[in-house]
């Protein structure tokens, strides 16, 4: 019969043994070490200089001094005898390393951390069955993945760019939405009404970071931030125009000096009000709308000005002015174009934007006196008014037409023959003057 136990090598009390307490106490000392065993550390290569009674360490490879040759053994300091006692572990022994807060187990390859010995599962089902495709399956009302002190990343890896790494959301095991790298390395968000047909709602280019919306976008709220105009006259490149931008869908922003030549006026519509500091418009204009457009930066600019109100002569509400420049000073303001053209029983007339009016009409004179005529449209005054006449007849060379008593609205017309007698003949009249 052996003198020690087969597992822990505890000494037995032998028959008729003297001083049995010595053997018993020795067994208790070994149990004191091996029951609920802990060690201080396992990386010390030399014994501590002043160990405490009962100090325990795992001896690492390459230890020196009294520990030499005791790799993987538990070294225990026996203060009574001032010696190190070594306990050789057997496979399955466990201990706890206080310095690391880690549990160890002894195997045929040495001490191993317990969590490193967890087996690799071919599949794992938690409250549900796993299969060859879904090797990890969880049935739960929620799944928590949390940090271990700082951040936390959930990694979904794929082998090649053409493969898929995504999150698929289903209803009744039928796909409805997918987020991830679906068949490329661009991030995409796809949706499906039936699990068969998926439409890409959003795609982010992996190289540029630009967002594409292949199906378009509907925004029911406000779009704000630096991607949108800061004011109605904000011309920052790339920003979205808001309602009222340069007078589109709202009040036009007020222009300051309209005749600057440094290219600082952004193309668009502007309000003009001399009472609020606007300047550079046509002479006499008080209020109006200015359209400014540029061909190139700092040059090739044109302006159209629609008058709302004015105080100067030759500048009425509704008149359109224009001017241009090509790298130098602005040209003068030009007014032109037909304002009105019509006909009536008295003839026809045409009115030009600069105030010029032309009337033309046919009149038959009488022998009994002067024929009173009315112009097709009245002139503003007789100042600068000119009327010229011609006779429409075979005897034109022997007939002399005459006009008298002309006013802004009409005149008297007669025709005489060589004998100075009034005759009845068809006369053509053209009158030119101003309508304002």
Secondary structure, 3 states (H helix, E strand, C coil): CCCECCCCCCECCCCCCCCHHHHHHHHHHHHHHHCCCEECCCCCCCCCCCCCCCCEEECCCCCCHHHCCCCCCEEEEECCCCEEEEECCCCCCEEEECCCCEEEEEECCEEEEHHHHCCCCCCEEECCCCCCCCCEEECCCCCCCCCCCCCCCCCCCCCCCCCEEEEEEEECCEEEEEEEEECCCCEEEEEECCCCCEEEEEEECCCCCCEECCCCCCCCCCCCCCCECCCCCCCCCCCECCCCECCECCCCEECCECCCCCCCCCCEEEEEEHHHCCECCCCCEEEEEEEEEEEECCEEEEEEEEEEEECCCCCCCCCEEEEEECCCCCCCCEECCEEEEEEECCEEEEEECCCEEEEEEEEECCCCCCEEEECCCCCCCCCCCEEEEEECCCCHHHCEEEEECCCCCEEEEEEECCCCCECCCEEEEEEEEECC
